[in-house]
């Protein structure tokens, strides 16, 4: 039965539209109009945001949202983020907006911040919220994304546009590699900017809680609203997570990924041991350290001096290891200040929490 279901998914004709995000009045583009029309017909369309590519569907339609889960192979107890283009769309789907949430919207929207708020009953497909009474919502800071949402006239539920568990897509090519033939269309708006997903902040508690670190840092949040908490706990197997990325392994390349906390010489020793065993070894390292190592394939996603470059290049770097078919991947660890917290969150999940310390 599983094979039959997979074959049904694979017969979808996937259209590809290329859109220049710098052109005025994107919404009038025939490509955007066509993509918006498909969304309104409860089809699934991938589109760029400033963080990663999203896999969009009509958030009001159970039929449409079901197609997202089927295309990704995503567990249905994992909630989706609803993307909006206007304040009026937000007011249609949430019950009330706490003062703290309003402050954050003024400071960071549009942008890579997702807020968890109380859902207005009956306004969204149940699968979007995994049966919870809250909804995760954000307004993306990407012209193509907002114009597409506006043209559709719908709130758009959109997880990352990749096969569940794999590194998130920061290029339209990544989406094609994972989902071509499984979804109705892909809007190619070029590379994304931030490179890691949005920060998810639960605003339903007395003190807001970061459920997933991302493009807006803890320090930036606290500058606006004061202290926020961080939820580092794993979600129990019988409990629905409040936000994406809390419960299951994510972002993982095909080969086992192991984080290494130690000197360069110690990391090189591990590489040498695996190569002596006949393994093809990949290494993820900061650009400043790349020349210090010898491995079968080395990728430097960015610089320690500017961690935003590491965030931007991280998922593409992880996908490169799949392309060259390494047997094992070692990765340096990165400082956890600022955006580094999101980088290490993603690497720890990709590694299944495996870390070697010197």
C-alpha positions as a LaTeX table, in Angstrom:
\begin{tabular}{lrrr}
\hline
Residue & $x$ (\AA) & $y$ (\AA) & $z$ (\AA) \\
\hline
Unk1 & 0.00 & 0.00 & 0.00 \\
Unk2 & 2.86 & 2.36 & 0.86 \\
Unk3 & 4.42 & 1.85 & $-2.58$ \\
Unk4 & 1.11 & 2.58 & $-4.27$ \\
Unk5 & 0.72 & 5.81 & $-2.29$ \\
Unk6 & 4.24 & 6.90 & $-3.23$ \\
Unk7 & 3.52 & 6.23 & $-6.92$ \\
Unk8 & 0.39 & 8.37 & $-6.72$ \\
Unk9 & 2.47 & 11.27 & $-5.37$ \\
Unk10 & 5.12 & 10.87 & $-8.04$ \\
Unk11 & 2.81 & 11.40 & $-11.04$ \\
Unk12 & 2.28 & 15.13 & $-10.31$ \\
Unk13 & 3.40 & 17.54 & $-13.04$ \\
Unk14 & 5.70 & 20.11 & $-11.41$ \\
Unk15 & 5.83 & 23.54 & $-13.03$ \\
Unk16 & 8.85 & 25.80 & $-12.57$ \\
Unk17 & 8.56 & 29.60 & $-12.60$ \\
Unk18 & 11.57 & 31.93 & $-12.41$ \\
Unk19 & 10.82 & 35.29 & $-10.79$ \\
Unk20 & 13.14 & 38.25 & $-10.16$ \\
Unk21 & 12.46 & 39.46 & $-6.60$ \\
Unk22 & 13.91 & 42.89 & $-7.45$ \\
Unk23 & 11.32 & 43.72 & $-10.11$ \\
Unk24 & 8.50 & 46.08 & $-9.14$ \\
Unk25 & 4.92 & 44.79 & $-8.95$ \\
Unk26 & 5.84 & 41.12 & $-8.77$ \\
Unk27 & 2.21 & 40.26 & $-8.13$ \\
Unk28 & 1.34 & 41.10 & $-11.73$ \\
Unk29 & 3.81 & 38.52 & $-13.03$ \\
Unk30 & 1.97 & 35.76 & $-14.94$ \\
Unk31 & 4.12 & 33.26 & $-13.00$ \\
Unk32 & 2.89 & 34.57 & $-9.66$ \\
Unk33 & $-0.71$ & 34.66 & $-10.85$ \\
Unk34 & $-0.47$ & 31.06 & $-12.04$ \\
Unk35 & 1.16 & 29.89 & $-8.82$ \\
Unk36 & $-1.43$ & 31.73 & $-6.72$ \\
Unk37 & $-4.21$ & 30.17 & $-8.78$ \\
Unk38 & $-2.85$ & 26.69 & $-8.02$ \\
Unk39 & $-2.72$ & 27.50 & $-4.30$ \\
Unk40 & $-6.35$ & 28.61 & $-4.46$ \\
Unk41 & $-7.16$ & 25.24 & $-6.08$ \\
Unk42 & $-5.62$ & 23.49 & $-3.04$ \\
Unk43 & $-2.44$ & 22.49 & $-4.84$ \\
Unk44 & 1.02 & 22.67 & $-3.23$ \\
Unk45 & 3.59 & 25.22 & $-4.44$ \\
Unk46 & 7.15 & 25.83 & $-3.21$ \\
Unk47 & 8.33 & 29.42 & $-2.92$ \\
Unk48 & 11.31 & 31.36 & $-1.55$ \\
Unk49 & 11.38 & 33.19 & 1.77 \\
Unk50 & 14.27 & 35.06 & 3.36 \\
Unk51 & 15.07 & 31.98 & 5.47 \\
Unk52 & 14.55 & 28.83 & 3.37 \\
Unk53 & 12.18 & 27.73 & 0.60 \\
Unk54 & 8.70 & 26.96 & 1.91 \\
Unk55 & 6.21 & 24.34 & 0.72 \\
Unk56 & 2.99 & 26.30 & 0.58 \\
Unk57 & $-0.64$ & 25.21 & 0.79 \\
Unk58 & $-3.99$ & 26.78 & 1.61 \\
Unk59 & $-3.98$ & 26.79 & 5.41 \\
Unk60 & $-7.80$ & 26.63 & 5.49 \\
Unk61 & $-8.00$ & 23.39 & 3.47 \\
Unk62 & $-7.52$ & 19.93 & 4.96 \\
Unk63 & $-7.12$ & 18.59 & 1.42 \\
Unk64 & $-4.30$ & 21.01 & 0.61 \\
Unk65 & $-2.47$ & 20.54 & 3.90 \\
Unk66 & $-2.66$ & 16.76 & 3.54 \\
Unk67 & $-0.76$ & 17.10 & 0.25 \\
Unk68 & 2.06 & 18.91 & 2.09 \\
Unk69 & 2.46 & 16.05 & 4.56 \\
Unk70 & 2.33 & 13.49 & 1.75 \\
Unk71 & 4.89 & 15.28 & $-0.43$ \\
Unk72 & 7.35 & 15.72 & 2.43 \\
Unk73 & 6.72 & 12.40 & 4.17 \\
Unk74 & 6.22 & 14.52 & 7.31 \\
Unk75 & 4.69 & 13.19 & 10.57 \\
Unk76 & 1.20 & 14.63 & 10.93 \\
Unk77 & 1.68 & 15.59 & 14.60 \\
Unk78 & 4.27 & 18.17 & 13.56 \\
Unk79 & 2.54 & 21.58 & 13.24 \\
Unk80 & 3.04 & 23.95 & 10.32 \\
Unk81 & 3.84 & 27.66 & 10.27 \\
Unk82 & 1.19 & 29.86 & 8.68 \\
Unk83 & 2.61 & 32.61 & 6.46 \\
Unk84 & 0.69 & 35.85 & 6.03 \\
Unk85 & 1.14 & 39.05 & 4.04 \\
Unk86 & $-0.91$ & 41.51 & 6.11 \\
Unk87 & $-2.20$ & 42.39 & 9.56 \\
Unk88 & $-5.76$ & 41.68 & 8.43 \\
Unk89 & $-4.82$ & 38.07 & 7.64 \\
Unk90 & $-3.39$ & 37.71 & 11.14 \\
Unk91 & $-6.57$ & 39.01 & 12.76 \\
Unk92 & $-8.60$ & 36.46 & 10.81 \\
Unk93 & $-6.81$ & 33.48 & 12.37 \\
Unk94 & $-5.81$ & 34.49 & 15.93 \\
Unk95 & $-8.02$ & 35.32 & 18.90 \\
Unk96 & $-6.01$ & 38.16 & 20.36 \\
Unk97 & $-2.56$ & 39.71 & 20.04 \\
Unk98 & $-0.77$ & 40.27 & 23.37 \\
Unk99 & 1.08 & 43.60 & 23.77 \\
Unk100 & 4.44 & 41.81 & 23.73 \\
Unk101 & 3.57 & 40.17 & 20.40 \\
Unk102 & 2.64 & 43.58 & 18.96 \\
Unk103 & 6.00 & 44.98 & 20.01 \\
Unk104 & 7.79 & 42.10 & 18.32 \\
Unk105 & 5.77 & 42.46 & 15.13 \\
Unk106 & 6.62 & 46.15 & 14.98 \\
Unk107 & 10.31 & 45.35 & 15.45 \\
Unk108 & 10.78 & 42.19 & 13.36 \\
Unk109 & 7.92 & 41.78 & 10.88 \\
Unk110 & 8.27 & 41.18 & 8.06 \\
Unk111 & 11.16 & 38.95 & 9.05 \\
Unk112 & 12.40 & 35.59 & 10.36 \\
Unk113 & 10.33 & 35.50 & 13.55 \\
Unk114 & 7.41 & 33.11 & 14.09 \\
Unk115 & 5.02 & 33.85 & 16.93 \\
Unk116 & 2.81 & 31.26 & 18.60 \\
Unk117 & $-0.58$ & 32.76 & 19.45 \\
Unk118 & $-4.04$ & 31.53 & 20.39 \\
Unk119 & $-5.87$ & 30.31 & 17.29 \\
Unk120 & $-9.33$ & 31.57 & 16.41 \\
Unk121 & $-11.39$ & 28.34 & 16.33 \\
Unk122 & $-12.57$ & 27.05 & 12.97 \\
Unk123 & $-10.34$ & 29.28 & 10.86 \\
Unk124 & $-7.64$ & 26.80 & 9.87 \\
Unk125 & $-7.33$ & 23.16 & 8.86 \\
Unk126 & $-6.85$ & 21.04 & 11.98 \\
Unk127 & $-3.70$ & 19.48 & 10.52 \\
Unk128 & $-1.99$ & 22.88 & 10.46 \\
Unk129 & $-1.95$ & 23.10 & 14.26 \\
Unk130 & $-1.71$ & 19.35 & 14.98 \\
Unk131 & $-4.89$ & 19.70 & 17.02 \\
Unk132 & $-3.52$ & 22.39 & 19.34 \\
Unk133 & $-5.40$ & 25.56 & 20.23 \\
Unk134 & $-2.41$ & 27.66 & 19.19 \\
Unk135 & $-1.03$ & 28.60 & 15.78 \\
Unk136 & 2.51 & 29.46 & 14.65 \\
Unk137 & 2.44 & 32.46 & 12.30 \\
Unk138 & 4.90 & 34.78 & 10.59 \\
Unk139 & 5.16 & 37.42 & 7.88 \\
Unk140 & 8.13 & 36.64 & 5.59 \\
Unk141 & 10.56 & 39.34 & 4.53 \\
Unk142 & 10.73 & 38.30 & 0.88 \\
Unk143 & 8.97 & 40.16 & $-1.89$ \\
Unk144 & 8.10 & 37.02 & $-3.86$ \\
Unk145 & 6.67 & 35.26 & $-0.81$ \\
Unk146 & 4.49 & 38.15 & 0.29 \\
Unk147 & 3.22 & 38.91 & $-3.21$ \\
Unk148 & 2.36 & 35.26 & $-3.77$ \\
Unk149 & 0.46 & 35.08 & $-0.47$ \\
Unk150 & $-1.36$ & 38.32 & $-1.27$ \\
Unk151 & $-2.22$ & 37.18 & $-4.79$ \\
Unk152 & $-3.66$ & 33.92 & $-3.45$ \\
Unk153 & $-5.82$ & 35.74 & $-0.92$ \\
Unk154 & $-5.09$ & 32.96 & 1.58 \\
Unk155 & $-3.06$ & 32.30 & 4.70 \\
Unk156 & $-0.41$ & 29.86 & 3.52 \\
Unk157 & 0.79 & 26.94 & 5.64 \\
Unk158 & 4.40 & 26.28 & 4.69 \\
Unk159 & 7.05 & 24.03 & 6.21 \\
Unk160 & 10.46 & 23.88 & 4.52 \\
Unk161 & 10.25 & 22.53 & 0.97 \\
Unk162 & 12.35 & 19.41 & 1.42 \\
Unk163 & 11.84 & 15.74 & 2.09 \\
Unk164 & 11.22 & 15.39 & 5.82 \\
Unk165 & 14.45 & 15.00 & 7.77 \\
Unk166 & 16.77 & 16.26 & 5.03 \\
Unk167 & 18.62 & 19.60 & 5.06 \\
Unk168 & 16.26 & 22.48 & 4.31 \\
Unk169 & 16.38 & 24.05 & 0.82 \\
Unk170 & 18.03 & 27.42 & 0.26 \\
Unk171 & 17.96 & 27.14 & $-3.55$ \\
Unk172 & 15.19 & 26.16 & $-5.95$ \\
Unk173 & 17.50 & 23.34 & $-7.11$ \\
Unk174 & 17.33 & 21.81 & $-3.63$ \\
Unk175 & 13.53 & 21.75 & $-3.89$ \\
Unk176 & 13.72 & 20.15 & $-7.32$ \\
Unk177 & 16.13 & 17.49 & $-6.03$ \\
Unk178 & 13.71 & 16.51 & $-3.26$ \\
Unk179 & 10.20 & 17.20 & $-4.51$ \\
Unk180 & 10.09 & 17.36 & $-8.31$ \\
Unk181 & 7.15 & 15.23 & $-9.42$ \\
Unk182 & 5.55 & 15.46 & $-5.97$ \\
Unk183 & 4.22 & 19.03 & $-5.98$ \\
Unk184 & 2.38 & 21.28 & $-8.43$ \\
Unk185 & 5.00 & 23.99 & $-8.80$ \\
Unk186 & 8.21 & 25.70 & $-7.70$ \\
Unk187 & 8.68 & 29.48 & $-7.73$ \\
Unk188 & 12.41 & 30.10 & $-8.23$ \\
Unk189 & 13.27 & 33.45 & $-6.65$ \\
Unk190 & 17.00 & 32.79 & $-6.34$ \\
Unk191 & 18.98 & 31.93 & $-3.19$ \\
Unk192 & 17.51 & 32.68 & 0.22 \\
Unk193 & 19.33 & 35.03 & 2.57 \\
Unk194 & 19.27 & 34.03 & 6.25 \\
Unk195 & 19.72 & 30.33 & 5.47 \\
Unk196 & 18.26 & 28.90 & 8.70 \\
Unk197 & 14.58 & 28.88 & 9.59 \\
Unk198 & 12.77 & 31.52 & 11.61 \\
Unk199 & 12.97 & 31.81 & 15.36 \\
Unk200 & 9.82 & 30.37 & 16.96 \\
Unk201 & 8.63 & 32.23 & 20.06 \\
Unk202 & 5.69 & 31.08 & 22.20 \\
Unk203 & 3.79 & 34.22 & 23.19 \\
Unk204 & 1.05 & 32.38 & 25.08 \\
Unk205 & 3.12 & 32.14 & 28.28 \\
Unk206 & 3.71 & 34.88 & 30.86 \\
Unk207 & 7.37 & 34.96 & 29.82 \\
Unk208 & 7.77 & 34.17 & 26.11 \\
Unk209 & 9.67 & 30.96 & 25.35 \\
Unk210 & 11.97 & 30.32 & 22.39 \\
Unk211 & 10.96 & 26.92 & 21.03 \\
Unk212 & 13.36 & 27.07 & 18.08 \\
Unk213 & 16.31 & 29.45 & 17.66 \\
Unk214 & 16.57 & 31.03 & 14.23 \\
Unk215 & 17.04 & 34.19 & 12.24 \\
Unk216 & 16.15 & 36.55 & 15.12 \\
Unk217 & 18.49 & 36.03 & 18.07 \\
Unk218 & 17.65 & 35.81 & 21.77 \\
Unk219 & 19.64 & 39.00 & 22.30 \\
Unk220 & 17.58 & 40.85 & 19.70 \\
Unk221 & 14.31 & 39.68 & 21.26 \\
Unk222 & 15.36 & 40.73 & 24.74 \\
Unk223 & 16.32 & 44.18 & 23.49 \\
Unk224 & 12.65 & 44.70 & 22.59 \\
Unk225 & 10.67 & 42.86 & 25.29 \\
Unk226 & 13.06 & 41.97 & 28.08 \\
Unk227 & 13.79 & 38.43 & 29.34 \\
Unk228 & 12.73 & 35.41 & 27.30 \\
Unk229 & 13.09 & 31.74 & 28.21 \\
Unk230 & 14.55 & 28.94 & 26.10 \\
Unk231 & 12.98 & 25.50 & 25.80 \\
Unk232 & 15.77 & 22.99 & 25.18 \\
Unk233 & 13.78 & 19.93 & 26.25 \\
Unk234 & 12.87 & 17.12 & 23.88 \\
Unk235 & 9.17 & 16.65 & 23.30 \\
Unk236 & 7.78 & 13.39 & 24.65 \\
Unk237 & 6.70 & 10.79 & 22.09 \\
Unk238 & 3.03 & 11.05 & 23.04 \\
Unk239 & 2.97 & 14.85 & 23.06 \\
Unk240 & 2.29 & 17.10 & 20.07 \\
Unk241 & 5.05 & 19.69 & 19.63 \\
Unk242 & 4.02 & 23.35 & 19.63 \\
Unk243 & 6.45 & 24.26 & 16.86 \\
Unk244 & 8.20 & 22.63 & 13.89 \\
Unk245 & 11.61 & 21.09 & 14.50 \\
Unk246 & 11.08 & 20.17 & 18.17 \\
Unk247 & 10.37 & 16.46 & 18.04 \\
Unk248 & 12.02 & 14.69 & 15.12 \\
Unk249 & 15.51 & 14.46 & 13.59 \\
Unk250 & 15.92 & 17.18 & 11.00 \\
Unk251 & 18.41 & 18.64 & 8.53 \\
Unk252 & 20.40 & 15.40 & 8.23 \\
Unk253 & 22.57 & 14.44 & 5.24 \\
Unk254 & 22.61 & 10.80 & 4.14 \\
Unk255 & 25.93 & 9.96 & 5.79 \\
Unk256 & 26.24 & 9.96 & 9.59 \\
Unk257 & 27.22 & 13.40 & 10.90 \\
Unk258 & 29.28 & 13.70 & 14.08 \\
Unk259 & 30.16 & 16.97 & 15.79 \\
Unk260 & 33.67 & 17.26 & 17.19 \\
Unk261 & 34.65 & 19.63 & 19.98 \\
Unk262 & 38.42 & 19.74 & 20.08 \\
Unk263 & 41.64 & 21.00 & 18.55 \\
Unk264 & 42.24 & 20.87 & 14.81 \\
Unk265 & 44.83 & 18.11 & 15.27 \\
Unk266 & 42.30 & 15.96 & 17.17 \\
Unk267 & 39.74 & 16.35 & 14.37 \\
Unk268 & 42.40 & 15.45 & 11.79 \\
Unk269 & 43.28 & 12.34 & 13.82 \\
Unk270 & 39.64 & 11.18 & 13.66 \\
Unk271 & 39.60 & 11.78 & 9.90 \\
Unk272 & 42.82 & 9.81 & 9.45 \\
Unk273 & 41.49 & 6.87 & 11.46 \\
Unk274 & 38.34 & 6.61 & 9.34 \\
Unk275 & 40.27 & 6.96 & 6.08 \\
Unk276 & 42.63 & 4.19 & 7.21 \\
Unk277 & 39.55 & 2.01 & 7.52 \\
Unk278 & 38.72 & 2.72 & 3.87 \\
Unk279 & 35.97 & 5.26 & 4.54 \\
Unk280 & 35.37 & 8.36 & 2.43 \\
Unk281 & 35.37 & 11.18 & 4.96 \\
Unk282 & 33.71 & 14.57 & 4.70 \\
Unk283 & 34.44 & 17.57 & 6.91 \\
Unk284 & 32.41 & 20.69 & 7.68 \\
Unk285 & 34.70 & 23.47 & 8.85 \\
Unk286 & 34.89 & 27.24 & 9.17 \\
Unk287 & 36.57 & 28.94 & 6.21 \\
Unk288 & 39.44 & 30.06 & 8.46 \\
Unk289 & 40.28 & 26.41 & 9.21 \\
Unk290 & 39.65 & 24.79 & 5.84 \\
Unk291 & 43.32 & 24.73 & 4.79 \\
Unk292 & 44.35 & 23.08 & 8.07 \\
Unk293 & 42.70 & 19.77 & 7.22 \\
Unk294 & 43.09 & 16.90 & 4.82 \\
Unk295 & 39.93 & 14.91 & 4.05 \\
Unk296 & 38.15 & 13.44 & 1.03 \\
Unk297 & 35.72 & 16.35 & 0.85 \\
Unk298 & 35.81 & 19.58 & 2.85 \\
Unk299 & 33.06 & 22.20 & 2.85 \\
Unk300 & 33.31 & 25.60 & 4.51 \\
Unk301 & 29.84 & 27.16 & 4.74 \\
Unk302 & 31.16 & 30.47 & 6.08 \\
Unk303 & 33.43 & 32.39 & 8.43 \\
Unk304 & 33.78 & 32.43 & 12.20 \\
Unk305 & 34.26 & 36.18 & 11.92 \\
Unk306 & 30.76 & 36.49 & 10.46 \\
Unk307 & 28.53 & 33.64 & 11.63 \\
Unk308 & 25.66 & 34.84 & 9.44 \\
Unk309 & 27.65 & 33.46 & 6.47 \\
Unk310 & 27.78 & 30.04 & 8.15 \\
Unk311 & 24.01 & 30.14 & 8.67 \\
Unk312 & 23.42 & 31.15 & 5.06 \\
Unk313 & 25.61 & 28.37 & 3.65 \\
Unk314 & 24.91 & 25.59 & 6.14 \\
Unk315 & 22.17 & 23.61 & 4.40 \\
Unk316 & 23.79 & 23.79 & 0.98 \\
Unk317 & 27.01 & 22.54 & 2.58 \\
Unk318 & 25.24 & 19.55 & 4.13 \\
Unk319 & 23.61 & 18.72 & 0.80 \\
Unk320 & 27.00 & 18.76 & $-0.96$ \\
Unk321 & 28.08 & 15.74 & 1.07 \\
Unk322 & 25.16 & 13.79 & $-0.40$ \\
Unk323 & 26.32 & 14.72 & $-3.91$ \\
Unk324 & 29.82 & 13.28 & $-3.38$ \\
Unk325 & 28.64 & 10.19 & $-1.45$ \\
Unk326 & 30.86 & 10.35 & 1.63 \\
Unk327 & 30.62 & 7.57 & 4.23 \\
Unk328 & 30.91 & 9.78 & 7.32 \\
Unk329 & 30.99 & 13.49 & 8.07 \\
Unk330 & 32.77 & 15.26 & 10.90 \\
Unk331 & 31.92 & 18.85 & 11.77 \\
Unk332 & 33.61 & 21.51 & 13.80 \\
Unk333 & 31.44 & 23.19 & 16.42 \\
Unk334 & 30.65 & 26.89 & 16.19 \\
Unk335 & 30.25 & 29.61 & 18.84 \\
Unk336 & 26.68 & 29.76 & 20.16 \\
Unk337 & 26.44 & 33.54 & 20.48 \\
Unk338 & 23.79 & 35.27 & 18.35 \\
Unk339 & 22.93 & 33.35 & 15.19 \\
Unk340 & 25.43 & 30.70 & 16.31 \\
Unk341 & 22.75 & 29.30 & 18.60 \\
Unk342 & 20.58 & 28.48 & 15.57 \\
Unk343 & 23.57 & 27.04 & 13.69 \\
Unk344 & 24.43 & 24.67 & 16.53 \\
Unk345 & 20.76 & 23.78 & 17.04 \\
Unk346 & 20.55 & 22.62 & 13.42 \\
Unk347 & 23.88 & 20.81 & 13.50 \\
Unk348 & 22.97 & 18.98 & 16.71 \\
Unk349 & 19.68 & 17.83 & 15.19 \\
Unk350 & 21.40 & 16.82 & 11.94 \\
Unk351 & 23.90 & 14.79 & 13.99 \\
Unk352 & 21.22 & 13.21 & 16.16 \\
Unk353 & 23.02 & 14.84 & 19.14 \\
Unk354 & 26.21 & 12.84 & 18.42 \\
Unk355 & 29.28 & 14.74 & 19.61 \\
Unk356 & 32.87 & 13.73 & 20.35 \\
Unk357 & 34.76 & 15.85 & 22.85 \\
Unk358 & 38.52 & 15.84 & 23.13 \\
\hline
\end{tabular}
